[in-house]
Amino acid sequence: MRKENQSSALEFILLGVSSQQKEEDFFFILFLFIYPITLSGNLLIILAIRSDSRLHNPMYFFLANLSFVDIVFSSVTIPNMLTSHLLGSKVISFGGCFTQMYFMIAMANTDSYILAVMAYDRAVAISCPLHYKTIMSLQSCALLVAGSWVVGIANSLPHTLLTASLSFGGKNEVVNFYCDIASLLKLSCSDIHFNVKIMYLGVAVFCVPLLSIVISYIRVFSTVLQIPSTKGVLKAFSTCGSHLTVVSLYYGTVMAMYFRPLTSYNLKDAVITVMYIAVTPMLNPFIYSLRNRDMKAALWKLFSKKISS
Ligand SMILES: *[C@@H]1O[C@H](CO)[C@@H](O)[C@H](O)[C@H]1NC(C)=O
């Protein structure tokens, strides 16, 4: 009972990205640019897909879901960071902190699984085009999307609850700009051995899709290489290459952040988290749609409809 009272009165202080005011200002301006781009880029993709019936097929449903997840993902951290910088108040309530953690972990996992579904979808489309319609039926497509959401939502719950039930013994300075699980575990004065094991397990669940992405792209490459057309090969390599770049950026930074001992965490690591919190959700819409002719046509239609109305 005492512990509960203590926890509910507890607030956390988010120390930010850096201890230097200059660097803090730099990241504030960076986020101020990145966030509107992320928001409008992803929103445009959802609107374009909604409004163009030619884009009502699995590949674009996946893309729209990815955009939706990216919007939520960056909206649970960046606006809070921006306003606290403006107001000069770094305090976050106990409830706010764990709500943020819950959505962060859930969206990161859903994102990861949708990326895998998208890679699988491309692999099927390219290596067995004749069976694509039967394999990627509307039903299996909905199942894959629902599965991604369920994994995200379910994987997040134990981590958030286990961390929220720790005791912090009055310490409340989180060395990050959002309520990051590793930073909070490090802060706690309870025995966190079990929590850390569960956290590593969670990171493993997050990384499973990476394996499926790699296998899918190997399938794509090996199929494309059998086609005797240099132009087609080049196009496939440049498309898959850009997908693989954002994917490795995403998983690389998450693994760099979480696959190591907690004792090595310090404020500098907040910079790594900027990569997967801000940069990849911003890049996703560009990487996955700007090279795509149908997507460009749909965006164009959306704009011209807006202008003429
Ligand atoms: C996500 O995918 C489902 C199933 O394919 C689709 O019905 C839904 O419209 C998509 N979500 C968004 C935001 O487009």
The ligand as an SDF file (V2000), in Angstrom:
LIG
                    3D

 14 14  0  0  0  0  0  0  0  0999 V2000
   -4.7940   -1.4260  -42.4020 C   0  0  0  0  0  0  0  0  0  0  0  0
   -5.0480   -2.6560  -43.0600 O   0  0  0  0  0  0  0  0  0  0  0  0
   -6.3890   -3.0770  -43.0260 C   0  0  0  0  0  0  0  0  0  0  0  0
   -6.5040   -4.4920  -43.5160 C   0  0  0  0  0  0  0  0  0  0  0  0
   -5.8190   -4.7310  -44.6870 O   0  0  0  0  0  0  0  0  0  0  0  0
   -7.2300   -2.0890  -43.8110 C   0  0  0  0  0  0  0  0  0  0  0  0
   -8.5720   -2.4910  -43.8640 O   0  0  0  0  0  0  0  0  0  0  0  0
   -7.0940   -0.7230  -43.1490 C   0  0  0  0  0  0  0  0  0  0  0  0
   -7.8020    0.2310  -43.8960 O   0  0  0  0  0  0  0  0  0  0  0  0
   -5.6270   -0.3110  -43.0200 C   0  0  0  0  0  0  0  0  0  0  0  0
   -5.4960    0.8870  -42.1940 N   0  0  0  0  0  0  0  0  0  0  0  0
   -5.3340    2.1100  -42.6770 C   0  0  0  0  0  0  0  0  0  0  0  0
   -5.1150    3.2090  -41.7040 C   0  0  0  0  0  0  0  0  0  0  0  0
   -5.3560    2.3320  -43.8510 O   0  0  0  0  0  0  0  0  0  0  0  0
  1  2  1  0
  1 10  1  0
  2  3  1  0
  3  4  1  0
  3  6  1  0
  4  5  1  0
  6  7  1  0
  6  8  1  0
  8  9  1  0
  8 10  1  0
 10 11  1  0
 11 12  1  0
 12 13  1  0
 12 14  2  0
M  END
$$$$
